[in-house]
């Protein structure tokens, strides 16, 4: 890979710009984001409902993960929770792969056409799914160790999916991400925390709405269906913000360290 670095290695990441531009791209292309994120999110939620029950999936009632005696299909159980969590991480990784491509088209003012993003994401599905799971596990362990290690791990591997999609590095995505994020992990944490706070606030609002709506319609088919649709829309929004933020962080790091502009990155998908 040849490059012509044009910026100092000490150049600022530009956290404020990345966060504001992430929201700008998201809201300007909200329909495309929902198209790309809603269906995978819905599939993931339905899997969780099937394996763990609607109460645990939607956070209503008082579901006990130990109540099913180990049968993942009889209701909430530890095995069901683990399996559905693994699938959720894989679905999230693939969804972000779709949204990374959209982010570059949107930033460059190119037409946003969700259909063209599917094939490249499918080609990279195995490394993205596997590495998303690995990163999720590592970050989860890190968060158990007083939170800060988890944030550092998440920042270190925050551009794994863009690296796989743009550079075709496959299972080398984590090492490539670690290389790119070196010396910029604290600013990246700042960007991720700001984006995360916004999604948490929105998630709390949606959770509150679900907590009101589901009891009104009851925990029958209608109430559960409304809850699932609302959470699928929420997940699509969160995946959209995560994917766009990751794409912009990756583009900025390539610009700073290797002098490669976003137009050259997006040309990969032409």
Backbone bond lengths (Angstrom), bond angles and torsions (degrees), N, CA, C in turn:
res aa  C-N    CA-C-N  psi(-1)  N-CA   C-N-CA  omega(-1)  CA-C   N-CA-C  phi
1 X - - - 1.461 - - 1.514 109.02 -
2 X 1.326 118.56 123.49 1.445 123.35 177.49 1.506 109.38 -102.16
3 X 1.304 116.83 147.77 1.454 120.80 -179.85 1.512 109.09 -152.84
4 X 1.308 115.69 162.60 1.450 122.43 178.23 1.519 108.93 -126.09
5 X 1.310 116.49 83.90 1.459 119.13 -177.72 1.520 111.15 -54.67
6 X 1.325 115.84 131.50 1.459 120.05 -178.36 1.524 112.79 -121.99
7 X 1.320 115.91 -5.27 1.454 119.10 -178.63 1.519 110.02 -122.69
8 X 1.306 115.69 152.44 1.454 120.82 177.35 1.516 110.45 -66.65
9 X 1.341 115.31 146.22 1.463 119.54 177.47 1.528 110.81 -65.02
10 X 1.356 116.42 -16.32 1.452 120.54 179.69 1.523 112.39 -94.94
11 X 1.323 117.71 7.07 1.460 121.28 179.65 1.521 109.76 -61.17
12 X 1.318 116.19 146.54 1.467 121.15 -179.09 1.515 110.92 -71.04
13 X 1.323 115.50 146.61 1.460 120.02 177.21 1.525 110.66 -68.29
14 X 1.318 116.46 -37.84 1.460 120.18 -178.46 1.521 111.93 85.04
15 X 1.331 115.41 59.14 1.467 121.08 -174.87 1.528 111.69 -59.23
16 X 1.339 116.18 -48.19 1.460 119.27 -177.93 1.517 112.11 -59.73
17 X 1.313 116.12 -42.08 1.465 120.22 -179.91 1.525 111.33 -65.34
18 X 1.323 116.42 -41.80 1.470 120.06 -179.90 1.521 110.55 -63.01
19 X 1.327 116.91 -44.42 1.465 120.44 -178.93 1.527 111.05 -64.94
20 X 1.338 116.31 -48.13 1.468 119.10 -178.59 1.514 111.85 -65.08
21 X 1.332 116.34 -38.86 1.471 119.34 179.97 1.524 111.00 -70.48
22 X 1.323 117.45 -32.60 1.470 120.84 176.80 1.523 110.31 -60.16
23 X 1.338 116.37 -46.42 1.458 120.03 178.67 1.525 111.49 -67.63
24 X 1.330 116.18 -37.85 1.466 119.50 179.46 1.528 111.07 -61.58
25 X 1.331 116.38 -47.99 1.465 120.50 179.37 1.517 110.56 -64.24
26 X 1.332 116.08 -41.00 1.464 120.43 -179.35 1.524 111.44 -59.31
27 X 1.324 117.15 -51.53 1.462 119.85 -174.71 1.527 112.38 -73.82
28 X 1.339 117.28 -29.34 1.459 119.34 177.03 1.525 111.84 -70.63
29 X 1.326 115.69 -22.95 1.463 120.32 -176.44 1.531 111.08 -125.70
30 X 1.331 116.13 35.67 1.459 120.57 -173.09 1.520 112.16 -60.93
31 X 1.344 117.73 -35.27 1.464 119.86 179.91 1.517 110.63 -65.50
32 X 1.333 117.23 -45.47 1.464 120.70 178.84 1.525 110.81 -63.25
33 X 1.338 116.27 -40.04 1.467 120.39 178.36 1.523 110.37 -60.78
34 X 1.330 116.55 -43.82 1.457 120.08 179.90 1.528 111.72 -66.31
35 X 1.327 116.30 -37.87 1.466 119.65 177.93 1.528 110.40 -63.14
36 X 1.328 115.99 -45.37 1.464 120.36 -176.66 1.525 112.99 -75.30
37 X 1.331 117.37 -30.96 1.450 120.04 -174.54 1.509 116.35 -100.79
38 X 1.339 117.09 -24.18 1.462 119.55 -172.08 1.529 112.55 -70.06
39 X 1.325 116.90 -48.94 1.471 119.69 -175.60 1.524 112.05 -63.64
40 X 1.352 119.91 -48.48 1.474 118.26 176.19 1.530 112.12 -59.39
41 X 1.335 116.72 -39.08 1.465 120.04 178.95 1.521 110.95 -63.70
42 X 1.320 115.97 -41.70 1.459 120.61 179.55 1.520 110.80 -63.23
43 X 1.322 116.90 -42.31 1.467 121.01 178.44 1.525 110.00 -60.81
44 X 1.342 116.31 -45.43 1.459 119.98 179.43 1.515 112.83 -61.32
45 X 1.320 116.99 -41.09 1.466 120.85 179.30 1.523 111.49 -67.02
46 X 1.326 116.67 -40.71 1.466 119.95 179.01 1.525 110.99 -63.65
47 X 1.325 116.09 -38.50 1.466 119.80 176.34 1.525 110.06 -62.10
48 X 1.340 115.97 -44.09 1.462 120.23 179.72 1.524 111.47 -63.95
49 X 1.341 116.74 -41.17 1.465 120.34 177.62 1.518 110.74 -61.56
50 X 1.326 115.75 -43.07 1.467 120.74 -179.21 1.522 111.27 -63.29
51 X 1.348 116.19 -39.92 1.462 119.62 -174.20 1.522 113.05 -88.85
52 X 1.346 117.30 -32.09 1.460 120.19 -172.05 1.515 114.58 -119.27
53 X 1.330 116.68 -9.42 1.450 119.97 -177.34 1.520 111.72 91.92
54 X 1.314 115.80 156.05 1.459 121.42 -176.16 1.522 112.37 -69.82
55 X 1.330 117.53 -34.63 1.466 119.97 -176.39 1.520 111.54 -62.31
56 X 1.326 116.83 -46.52 1.460 120.56 -179.87 1.523 110.67 -68.95
57 X 1.333 116.87 -41.60 1.461 121.03 -178.08 1.523 111.50 -63.00
58 X 1.326 117.36 -42.50 1.455 121.73 -176.13 1.521 113.33 -93.71
59 X 1.340 116.81 -4.91 1.457 119.90 178.73 1.511 113.24 71.83
60 X 1.330 116.57 33.54 1.460 120.32 178.28 1.517 108.51 -117.45
61 X 1.299 117.18 161.02 1.459 120.86 178.47 1.520 110.45 71.70
62 X 1.307 116.17 -153.87 1.472 121.12 -177.41 1.512 109.98 -136.95
63 X 1.339 115.76 54.89 1.457 120.00 -178.69 1.522 110.63 -62.28
64 X 1.327 116.19 136.73 1.459 122.50 179.64 1.528 108.60 -108.26
65 X 1.344 119.39 114.35 1.449 121.63 -177.99 1.520 113.67 -58.92
66 X 1.339 117.84 -19.36 1.457 120.24 -177.40 1.536 112.34 -96.65
67 X 1.336 115.48 0.46 1.458 118.07 -169.99 1.513 114.41 -73.78
68 X 1.329 118.04 -21.36 1.461 119.38 -171.73 1.512 113.12 -88.53
69 X 1.317 117.83 0.18 1.452 119.57 177.18 1.507 113.39 66.20
70 X 1.337 118.05 27.47 1.453 120.63 174.31 1.508 114.79 92.59
71 X 1.323 120.10 -3.35 1.468 122.12 178.22 1.514 108.73 -89.01
72 X 1.352 118.81 109.12 1.453 120.35 -174.16 1.508 113.97 -67.26
73 X 1.328 118.51 -17.18 1.452 121.43 -177.24 1.520 112.96 -101.76
74 X 1.326 116.66 1.98 1.457 119.93 -179.40 1.516 111.86 -98.82
75 X 1.305 117.98 -0.74 1.449 121.96 -176.92 1.514 109.13 140.79
76 X 1.319 117.93 -165.12 1.458 120.11 -179.34 1.521 111.96 -60.14
77 X 1.314 117.16 135.13 1.455 122.62 175.60 1.507 108.04 -156.68
78 X 1.309 116.24 160.19 1.456 120.06 -179.40 1.525 110.27 -61.17
79 X 1.322 117.78 -44.87 1.467 120.16 -179.04 1.523 110.87 -63.68
80 X 1.335 116.51 -40.13 1.457 119.48 178.75 1.516 111.96 -64.07
81 X 1.328 116.36 -41.06 1.455 121.23 178.98 1.528 110.77 -63.44
82 X 1.328 116.51 -43.41 1.464 120.72 -179.37 1.529 111.02 -64.07
83 X 1.326 116.35 -48.03 1.464 120.32 -177.99 1.524 111.17 -62.95
84 X 1.329 116.34 -46.06 1.460 119.23 -178.64 1.529 111.11 -67.00
85 X 1.334 117.50 -33.94 1.468 120.67 177.13 1.522 110.82 -65.03
86 X 1.326 116.64 -42.30 1.467 121.14 177.12 1.525 110.49 -59.69
87 X 1.328 115.87 -45.91 1.470 120.21 179.21 1.520 111.24 -64.31
88 X 1.329 117.29 -38.77 1.462 121.19 178.69 1.527 110.62 -62.02
89 X 1.327 117.31 -42.55 1.458 120.92 179.46 1.526 111.31 -63.51
90 X 1.344 115.40 -40.53 1.461 119.48 178.53 1.527 111.09 -65.38
91 X 1.334 115.92 -43.73 1.468 120.89 179.18 1.522 110.24 -63.21
92 X 1.319 116.35 -41.44 1.459 120.43 178.73 1.523 110.58 -61.03
93 X 1.337 117.32 -43.56 1.454 121.09 -179.93 1.513 112.47 -60.94
94 X 1.336 116.76 -44.22 1.462 120.84 -179.42 1.524 110.53 -68.31
95 X 1.329 116.57 -39.97 1.466 120.00 179.36 1.519 110.81 -62.65
96 X 1.324 116.87 -42.45 1.457 120.50 178.41 1.527 110.60 -64.91
97 X 1.335 117.07 -33.79 1.469 120.15 176.08 1.526 110.81 -60.69
98 X 1.307 117.02 -39.15 1.466 121.26 176.92 1.527 110.59 -65.76
99 X 1.326 115.80 -43.04 1.455 120.82 -173.91 1.522 112.87 -75.99
100 X 1.331 117.34 -25.80 1.462 120.73 174.84 1.520 110.05 -59.99
101 X 1.328 115.92 -44.98 1.464 120.43 179.77 1.532 111.11 -63.11
102 X 1.327 115.18 -42.93 1.461 119.90 179.05 1.524 111.48 -61.08
103 X 1.344 116.19 -38.68 1.460 120.53 -177.28 1.522 111.48 -60.48
104 X 1.331 117.07 -40.86 1.462 119.89 -178.43 1.525 111.28 -69.72
105 X 1.317 117.04 -40.87 1.461 119.52 176.50 1.527 110.52 -61.59
106 X 1.337 115.38 -44.03 1.466 119.76 -178.58 1.529 111.44 -64.44
107 X 1.321 117.15 -42.22 1.465 120.91 -178.85 1.530 111.22 -64.56
108 X 1.337 116.65 -35.95 1.456 120.67 -178.61 1.521 113.22 -86.19
109 X 1.333 116.62 -3.79 1.457 119.94 -179.39 1.510 113.53 78.86
110 X 1.334 117.12 16.09 1.468 120.93 176.96 1.522 110.13 -79.46
111 X 1.332 117.96 158.09 1.468 119.82 176.42 1.534 110.47 -60.09
112 X 1.316 115.79 134.89 1.465 121.12 177.72 1.519 107.96 -92.98
113 X 1.326 116.01 110.73 1.472 121.79 -177.08 1.527 108.79 -124.27
114 X 1.334 117.93 95.91 1.465 121.85 -174.78 1.526 114.78 -51.98
115 X 1.320 117.42 -33.55 1.458 119.82 -176.28 1.514 114.35 -61.40
116 X 1.330 117.32 -32.56 1.468 119.86 -175.50 1.528 112.95 -77.77
117 X 1.339 116.42 -10.84 1.460 119.39 -178.10 1.532 112.18 -87.07
118 X 1.309 116.54 -12.29 1.471 120.04 -173.07 1.514 111.91 -70.01
119 X 1.336 117.39 -47.44 1.463 120.57 -175.77 1.527 112.97 -60.41
120 X 1.360 119.67 -49.17 1.473 118.53 178.00 1.525 112.95 -60.12
121 X 1.347 116.77 -36.69 1.466 119.73 179.91 1.522 110.91 -67.60
122 X 1.327 116.87 -38.84 1.466 120.54 179.55 1.529 110.61 -64.66
123 X 1.332 116.52 -39.39 1.470 120.36 -179.99 1.523 111.62 -62.84
124 X 1.333 116.43 -29.02 1.466 120.39 -177.75 1.526 112.29 -102.31
125 X 1.332 117.34 11.72 1.457 121.50 -169.75 1.525 113.26 -60.49
126 X 1.332 118.19 -40.28 1.467 119.82 -174.56 1.524 111.98 -68.06
127 X 1.351 119.50 -55.18 1.472 116.99 179.20 1.524 113.48 -62.74
128 X 1.330 117.33 -36.00 1.469 119.31 -179.87 1.524 110.37 -65.03
129 X 1.323 117.07 -45.92 1.462 120.53 -179.19 1.523 111.20 -63.68
130 X 1.328 117.07 -46.09 1.463 120.84 -177.72 1.524 110.90 -66.18
131 X 1.333 116.96 -47.06 1.460 119.66 -177.41 1.527 111.77 -70.40
132 X 1.338 117.42 -32.60 1.464 119.73 175.18 1.524 110.34 -60.79
133 X 1.329 115.55 -40.08 1.468 120.46 177.56 1.526 110.93 -65.23
134 X 1.330 116.59 -45.73 1.467 120.75 -179.27 1.528 110.77 -61.66
135 X 1.338 116.17 -45.67 1.464 120.34 179.96 1.527 110.51 -63.47
136 X 1.333 116.28 -41.33 1.451 120.39 178.47 1.518 112.07 -60.01
137 X 1.325 116.76 -42.13 1.465 121.09 179.43 1.531 110.56 -66.99
138 X 1.342 116.38 -46.84 1.464 120.22 -179.40 1.525 111.54 -62.02
139 X 1.341 116.01 -44.33 1.462 119.36 179.61 1.520 110.57 -65.96
140 X 1.339 116.68 -38.40 1.463 119.99 178.13 1.517 111.80 -60.92
141 X 1.333 116.26 -43.08 1.464 120.21 177.06 1.526 109.93 -63.75
142 X 1.338 115.32 -41.30 1.464 119.77 179.47 1.518 112.38 -62.26
143 X 1.337 116.73 -39.65 1.464 120.00 179.31 1.526 111.51 -66.34
144 X 1.328 116.21 -29.69 1.461 119.21 176.57 1.520 111.15 -68.88
145 X 1.338 115.72 -23.98 1.469 120.95 179.38 1.523 110.37 -93.12
146 X 1.316 115.53 57.91 1.468 123.13 174.36 1.532 114.00 69.09
147 X 1.320 117.65 29.44 1.470 124.66 166.99 1.540 114.16 74.49
148 X 1.341 118.44 -52.93 1.462 121.32 -173.79 1.534 112.65 -55.93
149 X 1.341 119.59 -45.68 1.469 118.72 177.55 1.524 112.76 -58.68
150 X 1.327 116.67 -35.26 1.457 120.16 178.38 1.519 111.77 -65.27
151 X 1.340 116.08 -41.20 1.464 120.24 178.54 1.527 110.80 -64.13
152 X 1.326 116.55 -40.90 1.465 120.68 179.88 1.531 110.43 -64.29
153 X 1.326 116.23 -43.95 1.470 120.09 178.79 1.518 110.37 -62.85
154 X 1.322 116.29 -43.87 1.466 120.45 -179.20 1.525 110.31 -63.21
155 X 1.345 117.19 -41.15 1.463 120.78 178.32 1.526 111.02 -66.83
156 X 1.315 116.68 -41.00 1.461 121.37 -178.84 1.528 111.70 -58.14
157 X 1.341 115.73 -39.29 1.459 120.09 -175.34 1.531 112.73 -108.38
158 X 1.325 115.64 21.06 1.465 119.84 -173.42 1.521 113.98 -70.16
159 X 1.318 118.25 -20.22 1.470 119.87 -179.27 1.527 111.63 -112.61
160 X 1.315 116.30 25.86 1.467 120.69 178.55 1.529 111.36 -61.76
161 X 1.328 117.03 -48.97 1.464 120.08 -177.95 1.528 112.31 -63.87
162 X 1.348 119.98 -47.37 1.465 118.51 175.47 1.529 113.00 -58.19
163 X 1.341 117.47 -37.97 1.466 120.28 179.35 1.528 110.65 -62.94
164 X 1.326 116.12 -40.19 1.466 119.79 178.24 1.518 110.76 -66.70
165 X 1.323 116.76 -44.62 1.454 121.00 -176.87 1.526 112.36 -69.42
166 X 1.327 117.87 -41.57 1.464 121.70 -174.44 1.517 112.25 -84.52
167 X 1.328 116.55 -43.60 1.462 120.29 -173.14 1.521 113.79 -100.47
168 X 1.336 116.96 -10.88 1.458 119.74 -179.98 1.516 113.10 64.16
169 X 1.344 116.80 36.17 1.464 119.98 -176.15 1.523 113.16 -82.79
170 X 1.325 117.55 -5.26 1.457 120.83 176.75 1.510 113.22 58.05
171 X 1.336 116.04 -128.49 1.459 120.61 -177.49 1.536 112.47 -71.40
172 X 1.323 116.76 -3.70 1.457 120.03 174.05 1.514 112.41 -85.95
173 X 1.338 117.13 7.93 1.457 121.56 -177.14 1.515 113.80 -59.70
174 X 1.332 117.22 -38.48 1.460 119.76 -178.24 1.530 111.34 -68.74
175 X 1.323 117.24 -43.14 1.464 119.39 179.54 1.525 110.91 -67.39
176 X 1.334 116.92 -36.43 1.459 120.22 177.61 1.534 110.17 -65.97
177 X 1.315 116.84 -41.05 1.460 120.99 177.67 1.528 110.50 -63.19
178 X 1.324 116.67 -43.39 1.466 120.52 179.42 1.527 110.42 -60.95
179 X 1.330 116.41 -37.66 1.461 120.93 178.95 1.530 111.38 -66.59
180 X 1.320 116.12 -45.73 1.457 120.32 -176.92 1.533 112.42 -68.96
181 X 1.318 116.47 -37.90 1.471 119.61 -175.14 1.520 113.55 -83.17
182 X 1.324 117.75 -7.84 1.461 121.18 -179.86 1.526 109.55 -56.56
183 X 1.322 116.38 134.96 1.465 125.70 -179.02 1.538 113.14 75.05
184 X 1.323 117.46 -1.08 1.467 120.12 179.83 1.537 112.28 -127.26
185 X 1.311 117.04 14.96 1.471 119.02 -172.86 1.521 113.22 -70.33
186 X 1.335 117.97 -35.00 1.464 118.29 178.57 1.520 111.73 -69.34
187 X 1.330 119.69 -44.12 1.473 118.07 173.08 1.523 112.75 -60.00
188 X 1.335 116.78 -37.89 1.465 120.05 177.73 1.520 110.16 -63.46
189 X 1.337 116.72 -41.99 1.465 120.02 176.21 1.520 109.92 -58.24
190 X 1.332 116.48 -41.67 1.461 120.04 178.26 1.515 111.71 -58.73
191 X 1.324 116.66 -45.68 1.471 120.80 179.07 1.522 111.01 -64.19
192 X 1.333 116.38 -44.48 1.462 120.60 -178.20 1.529 111.29 -65.82
193 X 1.336 116.44 -38.69 1.467 119.78 179.40 1.524 110.46 -65.34
194 X 1.319 117.15 -43.50 1.466 120.32 179.07 1.530 111.08 -62.01
195 X 1.322 116.40 -45.21 1.466 119.97 177.81 1.531 110.05 -65.04
196 X 1.341 115.46 -39.12 1.455 119.58 -179.20 1.512 112.84 -65.66
197 X 1.334 117.43 -39.83 1.464 120.67 178.11 1.523 110.31 -60.12
198 X 1.320 116.11 -42.41 1.471 120.32 179.71 1.529 110.76 -62.35
199 X 1.331 116.88 -43.90 1.468 119.52 -178.90 1.528 111.08 -69.57
200 X 1.337 117.03 -33.73 1.469 119.89 177.71 1.527 110.43 -64.09
201 X 1.325 115.72 -44.05 1.468 119.77 179.51 1.525 110.31 -61.03
202 X 1.335 115.96 -46.51 1.467 120.34 179.29 1.529 110.26 -63.92
203 X 1.334 116.22 -40.05 1.461 120.54 178.45 1.513 112.36 -62.67
204 X 1.330 116.96 -39.15 1.467 121.01 178.22 1.526 110.67 -64.88
205 X 1.334 115.29 -39.09 1.466 118.88 178.55 1.519 110.67 -64.33
206 X 1.349 115.53 -46.80 1.473 119.23 179.93 1.523 110.40 -63.57
207 X 1.338 116.79 -41.96 1.459 119.83 178.46 1.521 111.92 -61.25
208 X 1.329 115.90 -38.83 1.465 120.75 177.58 1.524 110.50 -64.20
209 X 1.334 115.96 -43.58 1.468 120.53 179.35 1.529 110.63 -63.48
210 X 1.336 115.63 -44.11 1.469 119.25 178.41 1.521 110.23 -61.32
211 X 1.343 116.46 -41.38 1.459 120.72 179.56 1.518 112.86 -62.44
212 X 1.340 116.77 -24.95 1.463 120.65 177.93 1.528 110.89 -87.52
213 X 1.341 115.66 -44.74 1.466 120.37 -173.23 1.520 112.88 -70.09
214 X 1.342 116.42 -46.33 1.466 119.06 -175.22 1.529 112.36 -58.32
215 X 1.359 120.03 -45.64 1.471 118.50 177.74 1.529 113.18 -62.56
216 X 1.352 116.91 -31.56 1.464 119.43 179.00 1.515 110.79 -62.53
217 X 1.328 116.30 -44.74 1.466 120.95 -179.50 1.525 112.08 -89.10
218 X 1.343 115.06 -7.59 1.451 118.97 -178.37 1.514 110.55 85.73
219 X 1.325 115.81 170.23 1.454 120.73 179.99 1.522 111.42 -91.05
220 X 1.325 115.51 25.95 1.453 120.52 174.70 1.509 110.67 -84.55
221 X 1.319 116.00 -163.29 1.462 121.45 -174.32 1.517 113.16 -59.45
222 X 1.344 117.36 -45.18 1.464 120.98 -175.55 1.530 111.14 -66.11
223 X 1.319 117.27 -49.29 1.455 120.91 -178.68 1.519 112.06 -61.71
224 X 1.328 116.71 -45.23 1.468 120.86 179.75 1.522 110.45 -65.28
225 X 1.331 117.08 -41.27 1.472 120.93 -179.70 1.528 110.76 -60.94
226 X 1.325 116.71 -43.23 1.472 120.30 179.12 1.529 110.30 -63.83
227 X 1.323 116.65 -43.48 1.456 120.73 178.48 1.519 112.28 -60.74
228 X 1.329 116.29 -43.91 1.471 120.40 -179.92 1.521 110.87 -64.31
229 X 1.325 117.30 -42.54 1.469 120.80 -179.82 1.529 111.07 -64.04
230 X 1.333 116.79 -40.46 1.456 119.98 179.13 1.530 111.22 -65.49
231 X 1.321 116.75 -42.62 1.458 119.88 179.37 1.525 111.68 -69.55
232 X 1.337 117.47 -33.65 1.463 120.40 176.62 1.525 110.22 -64.00
233 X 1.346 116.11 -40.75 1.462 120.64 177.37 1.532 110.21 -65.28
234 X 1.337 116.77 -40.43 1.463 121.04 177.78 1.525 110.65 -61.84
235 X 1.331 116.71 -47.26 1.464 120.46 179.84 1.519 111.23 -61.45
236 X 1.336 116.44 -39.46 1.466 120.16 178.39 1.525 109.83 -60.43
237 X 1.326 116.45 -41.99 1.467 121.56 178.73 1.530 110.09 -63.56
238 X 1.332 116.73 -46.10 1.464 121.03 -178.70 1.521 110.73 -64.68
239 X 1.346 116.56 -45.14 1.463 119.72 178.08 1.516 110.46 -61.46
240 X 1.339 116.19 -38.91 1.453 120.21 179.55 1.518 111.46 -61.21
241 X 1.329 116.08 -47.72 1.459 120.30 -179.71 1.529 110.76 -65.07
242 X 1.326 116.81 -40.64 1.467 121.14 179.55 1.525 111.11 -64.78
243 X 1.336 115.82 -46.12 1.458 120.13 -178.42 1.513 112.27 -64.58
244 X 1.321 116.55 -43.54 1.463 120.77 179.75 1.520 110.56 -66.37
245 X 1.339 116.69 -45.20 1.460 120.46 178.66 1.519 111.70 -60.14
246 X 1.337 116.47 -43.62 1.460 121.16 178.75 1.520 111.31 -62.43
247 X 1.329 116.32 -41.91 1.463 120.84 179.93 1.523 111.25 -63.37
248 X 1.331 117.09 -41.19 1.460 120.80 -178.52 1.526 111.53 -71.60
249 X 1.325 117.13 -37.65 1.465 120.41 176.79 1.523 109.93 -63.39
250 X 1.329 116.33 -45.19 1.467 121.12 179.06 1.529 110.65 -60.72
251 X 1.331 116.91 -46.00 1.463 120.76 -179.60 1.520 111.04 -61.49
252 X 1.332 116.57 -41.98 1.464 120.18 -179.83 1.526 111.02 -65.71
253 X 1.326 117.92 -40.76 1.463 121.13 178.94 1.523 111.34 -64.98
254 X 1.332 116.76 -40.11 1.474 119.58 177.23 1.529 110.45 -65.75
255 X 1.321 116.53 -36.18 1.461 120.69 178.63 1.528 110.90 -66.78
256 X 1.329 116.12 -45.28 1.463 120.74 -178.24 1.528 111.21 -66.91
257 X 1.316 116.47 -48.56 1.461 120.78 -169.60 1.522 113.98 -88.56
258 X 1.324 117.11 -26.72 1.464 119.40 -173.33 1.526 113.79 -128.83
259 X 1.322 116.85 -0.49 1.450 120.18 177.73 1.510 114.58 66.07
260 X 1.337 117.16 25.20 1.466 121.72 -178.16 1.521 108.93 -101.05
261 X 1.336 116.18 122.48 1.450 121.03 -178.90 1.514 112.50 -80.06
262 X 1.314 115.31 163.70 1.457 120.40 -176.68 1.521 112.26 -66.23
263 X 1.341 117.41 -26.18 1.464 119.99 178.32 1.521 111.41 -63.04
264 X 1.337 116.60 -37.38 1.463 120.11 177.99 1.533 111.61 -71.60
265 X 1.336 115.65 -33.01 1.467 118.62 177.22 1.508 111.00 -65.77
266 X 1.327 116.30 -46.22 1.456 121.06 -177.50 1.508 112.57 -67.97
267 X 1.358 117.61 -23.33 1.463 120.98 -178.78 1.525 111.98 -63.58
268 X 1.334 116.48 -18.93 1.471 120.68 178.58 1.512 111.58 -57.45
269 X 1.344 117.08 -32.00 1.463 120.95 -174.38 1.528 113.03 -92.66
270 X 1.325 117.30 -0.18 1.471 119.91 -179.55 1.528 110.95 -75.58
